[in-house]
Amino acid sequence: MHRTFLARTALAAGALVLLAGCSSDKKSDDSAQTGGIKLIKSGQLTTCTHLPYPPFQSIEGGKVVGFDVDLIDLVAKDLGVTQKIVDTPFENIKTGAALNAGQCDVAAAGMTITDERKKNLDFSDPYFDATQALLAKKGSGITSMDTAKGHKVGSQASTTGEDYVKAHGADPVSFETSEAELNGLRSGQVEVIVQDLPVVNGWLKDSANSGFEIVANLDTGEQYGFAVKKDGNDELLSKIDAALAKAHSDGTYDQLYSKWIGDKPTG
């Protein structure tokens, strides 16, 4: 991700554990193995994410749901276990700190695969081609990253979106979460924000955001991947790749894409 979403003081905060749609409350030894695959707790696949980041992960009806959640559920099903979600700062995810500390088995956080992150994480095959967008009030006069430079630009902290606007000469206002970023735009704290296109499209479905529009699409060539501990869980990584390949071949991926993202781009 380009978040890919963080107050530095939050890094030491304890992680919040939340249940995914098919989660369970099984308790067991931390040094468990399932079918030869190392898991931190038997009977469950523990996933680190950073909430909220719809449509990839968000809380609805007290459960964590989303595109990432459903895809990792496929892995959990293949392992014969259930998925449990751990909400943790994105900084701890992208640096590998959460995985190294044994907080989770896999990171699924709408996270862009980058060379820098590969130093700390082992990534799955890409599962989503990501583009970003600039969102501003209608009639703002902003039409591109170049014209945005003279305005207050908002971004989500520690994300590739933030890196992008910095690389294009802007000094963005950082927000801890995508939700805070949107509120910054609504309140006038910033005049334009950069965020993943699927997230922005989701926002624009809400009538409360009818006064805003996408003023530019940014094709950054990013791809999302799931991640495991660096050099620490090749077996699980292979299982994730196999589940993604199967989902593509049997049509499950397209069904989930349509459910959470919308129509797939053509060409």
Secondary structure, 3 states (H helix, E strand, C coil): CCCCCCCHHHHHCCCEEEEECCCCCCCCCCCEEECCEEECECCEEEEEECCCECCCEEEECCEEECHHHHHHHHHHHHHCCEEEEEECCHHHHHCCHHHHCCCCCEECCCCECCHHHHCCEEECCCCEEEEEEEEEECCCCCCCHHHHCCCCEEEECCCHHHHHHHHCCCCCEEECCHHHHHHHHHCCCCCEEEEEHHHHHHHHCCHHHCCEEEEEEEEEEEEECCEEECCCCHHHHHHHHHHHHHHHHHCHHHHHHHHHCCCCCCC
